[in-house]
């Protein structure tokens, strides 16, 4: 099973919230309307869907090499 490392470029995030809609266990919108990562490393493939859905391209998901 793949593991993913998630990061958000907050300078690009405009708070559309698509990531939260697709992966609420991985992302949340902060009080200022900017998304943040709840779990920086996960095996949940929803991380990839969330990154693909970000209209600003603010989310990066990288596969973590197996140990």
Secondary structure, 3 states (H helix, E strand, C coil): CCEEEEEECCCCCCCCCHHHHHCCCCEEECCCCCEEECCCEECCCHHHHHHHHCCCCCEEEEEECCC
